[in-house]
Amino acid sequence: MELKKRPLLTAGQIRKKVEEIAQRISADYAGRDLLLIAVLKGSLIFASDLMRRLTVPSSVDFIRARSYCQTHSQGRCDFLLLPEQPVTGRHVLVIEDIIDTGLTARCIVDYLAAQNPASLEICTLLDKPARRNVQIHLRYVGFAIDNEFVVGYGMDYEEQGRNRPDIHVLLGD
């Protein structure tokens, strides 16, 4: 099934923004060891590109939480995978692909904060503030976008579209 879509962000625009974010993170965490926690599956490509551009020591772990079914939020958060590395006393940066309602990010932050990290921040490639219904602080944001469902660069619709190097808006029938 071919997804109907229109372009939103090119691979070049994304690459440039990832470099800018990596420079900011590297400056902010200079002299500190950073634990990156990539939120699977959507942030995998963004997290990989970002961590290769960091100039500070860092390690990576993963968490998987789900609040979406197709294009709609389920209104709850389920953890499917938790980080293996200890978080206590560490500088933790959660890497997200997109923040819209904020529900998944809030669940993840609450879970990690309960483990007493030295610091805990969120980095997201895309922010969809029009959909926000949960208060969440985003330290690093690549692009603010309108309330549209997007695919590409790790983000999917029913597991399709993740492999695109650019980001497209998914169109209805």
C-alpha positions as CSV (number, residue, x, y, z in Angstrom):
1,M,0.0,0.0,0.0
2,E,1.5,3.4,-1.1
3,L,0.9,6.1,1.5
4,K,-0.6,9.4,0.1
5,K,1.6,12.2,1.4
6,R,3.0,15.7,0.7
7,P,6.6,16.9,1.6
8,L,7.2,18.7,4.8
9,L,10.9,18.6,5.5
10,T,13.7,17.6,3.2
11,A,16.6,15.4,4.2
12,G,18.9,18.4,3.9
13,Q,16.8,20.5,6.3
14,I,16.7,17.7,8.8
15,R,20.5,17.1,8.5
16,K,21.2,20.8,9.2
17,K,18.8,20.9,12.2
18,V,20.4,17.7,13.7
19,E,23.8,19.3,13.4
20,E,22.5,22.5,15.2
21,I,20.9,20.5,18.0
22,A,24.1,18.4,18.4
23,Q,26.2,21.5,18.8
24,R,23.9,22.9,21.5
25,I,23.8,19.6,23.4
26,S,27.6,19.3,23.2
27,A,28.1,22.8,24.5
28,D,25.5,22.4,27.3
29,Y,26.9,19.0,28.5
30,A,30.6,19.8,28.1
31,G,32.6,18.1,30.8
32,R,29.7,15.7,31.7
33,D,29.0,12.2,30.7
34,L,25.6,11.9,29.0
35,L,23.2,9.0,28.9
36,L,21.0,9.2,25.8
37,I,17.7,7.3,26.0
38,A,16.2,6.9,22.6
39,V,12.5,6.3,22.5
40,L,11.8,3.4,20.1
41,K,10.8,3.0,17.4
42,G,10.3,6.4,16.0
43,S,13.5,8.2,17.3
44,L,15.9,5.5,16.2
45,I,17.1,7.4,13.1
46,F,17.2,10.8,14.7
47,A,19.0,9.4,17.8
48,S,21.6,7.7,15.6
49,D,22.3,10.8,13.5
50,L,22.3,13.0,16.6
51,M,24.7,10.9,18.7
52,R,27.2,10.6,15.9
53,R,27.5,14.4,15.9
54,L,27.9,14.9,19.6
55,T,31.4,15.9,20.9
56,V,30.7,14.9,24.5
57,P,31.1,11.4,26.0
58,S,27.8,9.6,25.8
59,S,26.2,6.2,26.0
60,V,22.9,5.1,24.7
61,D,20.0,3.0,25.9
62,F,16.4,2.6,24.8
63,I,12.9,2.8,26.1
64,R,9.7,1.9,24.3
65,A,6.4,3.3,25.2
66,R,3.3,3.5,23.1
67,S,0.2,5.7,23.2
68,Y,-0.8,5.6,19.6
69,C,-2.9,3.2,17.5
70,Q,-2.8,4.2,13.9
71,T,-3.2,8.0,13.9
72,H,-5.0,8.4,17.3
73,S,-3.8,8.6,20.8
74,Q,-5.1,5.8,23.1
75,G,-5.1,8.2,26.1
76,R,-2.8,5.9,28.1
77,C,0.9,4.9,28.0
78,D,2.2,1.3,27.9
79,F,5.9,0.5,28.5
80,L,7.2,-2.2,26.2
81,L,10.9,-1.9,26.9
82,L,12.8,-0.2,29.7
83,P,16.4,1.0,29.8
84,E,19.0,-1.5,31.0
85,Q,21.6,1.1,32.2
86,P,21.1,2.7,35.6
87,V,19.8,6.3,35.6
88,T,20.5,7.4,39.1
89,G,23.0,10.2,39.4
90,R,23.4,10.5,35.6
91,H,22.7,13.3,33.1
92,V,19.9,11.9,31.0
93,L,18.7,13.2,27.7
94,V,15.5,11.5,26.3
95,I,15.5,11.5,22.5
96,E,12.1,11.7,20.9
97,D,11.0,11.8,17.3
98,I,7.8,13.9,17.9
99,I,5.9,15.3,20.8
100,D,2.3,16.0,20.3
101,T,-0.1,15.3,23.2
102,G,2.9,15.0,25.5
103,L,1.4,11.9,27.1
104,T,4.1,9.4,26.1
105,A,6.9,11.9,27.0
106,R,5.3,12.7,30.4
107,C,5.1,8.9,31.2
108,I,8.7,8.5,30.2
109,V,9.9,11.5,32.2
110,D,8.0,10.5,35.3
111,Y,9.4,7.0,35.1
112,L,13.0,8.2,34.7
113,A,12.7,11.1,37.3
114,A,11.6,8.5,39.9
115,Q,15.1,7.0,39.6
116,N,16.9,10.3,40.6
117,P,19.0,11.3,37.6
118,A,21.4,14.2,38.1
119,S,19.5,15.9,35.3
120,L,16.8,14.9,32.9
121,E,15.9,16.7,29.7
122,I,14.0,16.0,26.4
123,C,15.2,16.5,22.9
124,T,12.7,16.1,20.1
125,L,13.0,16.5,16.4
126,L,9.4,17.6,15.9
127,D,7.1,19.4,18.3
128,K,3.3,19.6,17.6
129,P,2.2,22.2,20.3
130,A,-1.4,22.4,19.0
131,R,-2.0,18.9,20.2
132,R,-0.5,19.3,23.7
133,N,-2.7,18.3,26.6
134,V,0.0,17.4,29.1
135,Q,2.5,19.9,30.5
136,I,6.0,18.9,29.4
137,H,9.3,20.9,29.1
138,L,11.2,20.4,25.9
139,R,14.8,21.5,26.2
140,Y,15.8,20.9,22.5
141,V,13.3,21.2,19.7
142,G,14.2,20.8,16.0
143,F,11.0,22.0,14.3
144,A,7.5,23.0,15.4
145,I,4.9,21.7,13.1
146,D,1.2,22.0,12.6
147,N,-1.3,19.4,13.8
148,E,-0.8,17.0,10.9
149,F,0.2,13.3,11.0
150,V,3.8,12.8,9.6
151,V,5.8,9.9,8.3
152,G,9.5,9.4,7.4
153,Y,12.8,9.7,9.2
154,G,11.8,7.0,11.6
155,M,8.1,7.9,12.0
156,D,5.5,5.6,10.6
157,Y,1.9,4.9,9.8
158,E,1.3,1.2,10.6
159,E,5.0,0.5,10.2
160,Q,5.2,2.1,6.8
161,G,7.3,5.2,5.9
162,R,10.0,5.0,8.5
163,N,12.8,4.5,6.0
164,R,12.2,7.8,4.2
165,P,15.1,10.2,4.6
166,D,12.7,13.1,4.6
167,I,9.4,13.9,6.4
168,H,6.0,14.0,4.8
169,V,2.5,14.8,5.9
170,L,0.2,11.8,5.6
171,L,-2.9,12.7,3.6
172,G,-6.4,11.3,4.1
173,D,-8.1,9.3,1.4
